[in-house]
Amino acid sequence: MSNLALQELSSTIRNLADQVGTAIVGVNGRGCGIVVADGLVLTNTHNLNASVAAIVFADGREATAELAGADLERDLALLRVDTAGVTPLEDAEGDVELGDVLFGVSRPGGRALRVTVGTVSSVGRTFRGPRGSRISGGFEHTAPLPRGSSGGPVVDATGRLVGLNTHRIDSGFYLALPAGEELRGFIASAAAGELRARKTLGIAVVPPAAARRMRLAVGLPAIESPLIRGVDERGPAGRAGLRRGDVIVKVGDNAIGSIDDLQGVLSEAGSSIVLRVLRGTDELDVIVEFESDGGPGGEA
């Protein structure tokens, strides 16, 4: 790369830091967020642990944000907070393509701004979100960022948003959700209060293949359905008496052979569901009642 090209790259990075840096915030000391409109911050649900969040702005100002809406299955959350005149990021035009040069920007937990450069290394990626759901349509890029950068933006050389960093992989590279019509639709629906949160049981689960090995290891019959590895005693599953080690084999008339099956049933759940679980070698039916729609916590 020529000296002139290096100087141009350096100038672009400094300009981007000045242009977009104020729109990047810290979220709960653990991740990032993006000011996408006046009073609205976009982030990942895995950066939250409640319906309120602590926000740190570029100038050091701290504020408490309230959850406007969340899509647990796509790991998206929109927060409502006083953005105090911060200029929001605007979307880039068109879709990202393999080989596109882009820039990763983050302010991990509200600390110093990072700007790195890379390329789109893969498109059309599908990956697992933190709650086990399959997230499709993502892209991979090689602009390395430190831990705590999820919820921050990927931008083009003009400072326009091309994606939301969501899942950190090897060498600090990230999988990102693309900006575009689907993401704009989420922001609009969440801002208008039109999102219905997916029901959650308040459990953490082990995938069927791992559950099978765990049961065989303790001399129990093998079965390939999700196994409960943790229960929030205050959640619907805890109130219903579900326990660690229970295997969920059916919900109503639906056989459960994967985490996706379980999440699909929960997305259509009413005020209560009947779970058939295998506890040791005994099968039993458990009625689970929901007090309200699920929030950002829990895995299923």
Secondary structure, DSSP 4 states (H G I P E B T S, - for coil): --HHHHHHHHHHHHHHHHHHGGGEEEETTTEEEEEEETTEEEE-GGG-SSSEEEEE-TTS-EEEEEEEEEEGGGTEEEEE---TTPPPP-BPSS---TT-EEEEEE-GGG-S-EEEEEEEEEEEEEEE-TTS-EEEEEEEE-----TT-TT-EEE-TTS-EEEEEEEE-GGG-EEEEEPSHHHHHHHHHHHTT-PPPPP--SEEEE-HHHHHHHHHHTTPPP--S-EEEEE-TTSHHHHHT--TT-EEEEETTEE--SHHHHHHHHHT--SEEEEEEEETTEEEEEEEE-SS---S-S--
